Structure formats: C-alpha cells, structure tokens
C-alpha cells in the first residue's frame, strides 16, 4: 500500500473522476475525506469506502467559500489528526455549455473562476497550516487539456484550467521549503457523465478524439488515478511544480 496511514482530502470526490480517486486512495491505504458540495453523493462514496474496509469522512464543501474550506480542513484534522494530501479536483464543468466567446455571460465566467481557481486556492490556503506543522504534504491540482489544446467554445473553462498551472508553479516555489510538493495533473478529454451530457458537445467528438490519441481510444476516469497515487506517494518526493499530462498521447510535447 503506497499511501498507508496517509490522510487525503479529495474535493469533488462524490462523483466521476473524484470518486475514482477516493476509491483508489482507499485501496492504497489512505484515510479519505470526500469534500463535496453534494453531501448525498459524498455519503455514498463514504459508504463505499467503509464497506471496502477503509476509513472515510464526507464533508459538505463549497470550495468557493472560504468558510467551507476552513471547516473542511478543521474537521479533517479533528477526525484523523493531520492532512497529508489534497487533491483539488472540484470544478465547474457539468452544467457548462459549449458556446462562442461573445455568448459567454459574466455570471458564467465569474462562477467558473470562483470554483475552478479561487476554490483551488482556498483549499490550499486551508490545509497549508496543518501541512507546515507536519513538515510535509502533497498538493495535486487538476488542470485540463482544454487549455494547452486551445479548445474552442470552452474559453471560460479552459482559461480557468490554465490558471491552475500558474497556481501550481507559484505555490510550489513558495511552499517547497516546508517539505510540501505541489503538482498538477492535466487530463485529456475524459469520458465522464459531465462530458457526455454537456450541452453543445459536437456529435461524434469522442470518436474523433479517440482517433487522434496515440493509444487509439478515449480516456476514462480510471486512467488518471495511477498518476494521482504516484504524486501523492513518497515515490514523487523530488517532483514539484510540474504538470503531468495524462491524455493517451493526444498531444505529444
């Protein structure tokens, strides 16, 4: 078990990719906190982990709220005594719509940044004091291939995910001296409920992208968890400030 006795907070851990992180981290020995705005979903994952023989805690968390993120960190330490790992996975994607730049509303733009960028920063801000006290920590931010591919019709989402790369690099420089590593995972176009049901998604886009990858298939949530486990483990002790692209060779850079 690569994460035995580690305590991991996974935001947006109640569904999709976040749920896959939570279940895999449990299998690797971590005690898992599911920080999720939908408490019902978080409770379901908590139950799954307990039934697997693991330890978990579901916390209702709106990552765009400073109070919620502070409570998230406090409850984690009250329950498990420390925070070793933070995965900033929560993001607005489900509910967004593919649309031209001129049709994106200010509310859509601001809400995207509130959750996807401010939320990641607030979660880092909340856990840092505890990680500094421990003299170690792993922070993993989830970006997206939409920013480096320059995907059209998703400017609001792609721009926030570019911001995650800047956040990762700046934070890594600042907190490295405290034994805290900060990295990002940049997935390709992943088949999840959110991507499958997004309004305005062009017909046949999944088949097109599968044909563009070196591995010749679409990316699934399960394809990302191995990289997350690696970055959360001691095996990545000398890696920080990096973005690991996991996209099946969609882009070869």
N, C-alpha and C positions, 0 to 999 in steps of 0.2 A: 504494500500500500504506500503510494508515494506522498500522500497527504495525511498520514496518520496523526491524529490528535490536533490537526490544524483547524482553525475556525474561519469559515469563509462566508462572507456576505455576497449574495448574488441578487442584484437588483433586476426587476422584471423577471424573476425566476419562476413565475407561476404558469408560464406557457411557452411554447415554441422553443427557441434556442436556449433561453434561460432555464427552462425546465430540464433540458438535456444536460446543461452544466451542473445543475443541482443534483441530479441523479448520479451522474458520473463522479462528482466530487464525493458523494456519499460512498460510492463503491471504492474510492481511493482512500477512505478512512477519515475524511473531513466531517466536522460537525457543521451543518449548513443552515444559514439564515436566508429565508426566502423573503426578500423585501419587495413588496408588490402592491400596486395601487388597488388591485382586485383581490381583496382578502380571501374570498371564496376560492379562487384559483390557487392562492398561496397555501391555503389549508389543505387542499387536495394533494399538492406536492409534498407538504409536510407529512401527511398521512402515508403517502407512498414511501417516503424515506424511512419512517418509523417501521413500516411493515417490512422493509428490507433489513431491519435491524440497526439502522442508523439513528443519529440524533439530529433533530431539526427544530427550527423555530420560524413560524410565519409571522411577519410584521406588516401591517398595512402601512405603505410608504408612498407618498407622492414625492418623487425625487426633486421636483421643482420647488418644494417647500423646505426652507432651512430648518424649521421646527421639526418636521417629519424626519429629516435625515439625522438630526441630532438625537432624536428619540430612538431611531434605528440603531445608532451606534451604542447608545446608553443601554438599551435593552439587550443587545448582543453581549456586552460585557457583563451585565447583571446575570445573564443566563449561563454564559460559557467562560467568562473570566478574561477574555482577550479577543483581539481581532488580528488574524494573520493575513487574510486575503480579502480583497474587494474586487468584484467583477462588476464594472459599470456597464451593464447590459441594457438597462431600461432605456427605451427610446420611443418616440412617436414615429411610427411607420404605418401600422394598421390605422386606417381612417384617413390617411393622406390620399391625395388624388394626383395622378399624373396630369399636369397642366402646364401651359406655356407660362413663361416668366411674367407676362403682363396680366395674367389671370390669378396669380397668387395673391391672396389678401394679406394685409398687415397682420391680422389676427393669426392666420396660418403660419406666417413667418415667425412671429414672436413666440407662439406656442411651441413651435419646433425647437427654437433656441432655448426656451425655458426648460424643456425636458432634456433635450439631447446634449446641450452644452452646459447650461447652468446646473442641471441635475447632476452631471458627472462631477463638476467642480464641488458642489455642495456635499456630495458623498465623500469625496476625497477630504474635504475640509473637516467633515465629521469624524472620520476614522483616524486621521493623522496623529492627533494627540496620543491615542492609545498605541499606535504603531511606534511612535517615537519613544514612548515609555518602555516598550519591549525591545527597542533597538533593531527591529526588523519588520518587514512587511512586503507584500506583493500586491500591487495595484494593476489591474488589467482592464484597459478601456476598449470598448468595442467600436470600431470605426465601420467603414463600408467601402466597397469598391466603387460606389457611385461617385465618389469624389475624384479618384485617380483616373477613372474612365471618362469623366466628364459626361455622365449620363444626362441626356436632355429630358425635359419635362419633370424633373425632380430637383430643381435648384434649391428649394427650401430644405430638403432632406440632405442632399449631397453637400451643401455648404456647411451644415452643422457637423457632418462627419469629417470634413476637412479640419474643422475646428478641434476635433478630438485629437488629431495628430499634433497640433500645436500645443494643446493642453498636456499631452503625454510627454513631449520633449521638454517643455519648460518645467513641468513638475519633476521629471527625472533628474534634471540638473539641480533643482533646489533641495530635494529630499534624499539624494543618494548618500550623503554623508551620515544620515541616520540609519543606514542599512536597509533602506526602502527602495525597492525596484519598481519602476513604472514602465509598462509596455502597453502596446496596442495590438489587437488582432483586427486585420482588415479582411473580412469575408468577401467573396464574390456574390453573385446573385443566388441567394439561398431559397430553396423551396420550403416556405413555411405557410401557415394559414394566412398570415398578413400579406405576403407577396402574391399568393394565389388569388386573393379576393380584392386586391387593390383596384379601386375604380380607375378606369382609363388605361389599364395594362394592355398593351397591344396583343391581339390574338397570336398564338404561336411563338411568343417571345422565349418561352422556356426551351423549346426545341432549337431555336436559333442559337441561344447562348450555349446550350449543351454541345452543339456542333462547333462552337468557337473555342472550347476548352481543349487543352492538350489531352486530358483524360477522357474526353468524349461523352461526358454525362453531366447532369445537373448536380449542384451542391446541395447536400442535406444538412440539417442541424447537427447530426451525429458526426459530420466531417470536421467540425470545429472543436469538439471537446478535447481531443488529444493535445492540441496546441495550448489550450487553456490550462490543462493539467501540467504540462511541461513548464509554462511560465509561472505557475503557482508553486512549483516544486523547487527543491534545492538544486536540481539539475540546471536551472537557469540563473544561478547565483551571480554570474558575471555578465548578464544581459540586462540592459536598461535603456530606456529612451528609444526603443525600436518599435517598428510596426511590422508585424509578421503577416504577410499576405497569404491567405488560405483560400484559393479560388480554383484549384484544379488546373492551373496553367491557362486561365482565361487571359491574363496579361503576363508576359514574360519580360521582366525588367532586370 
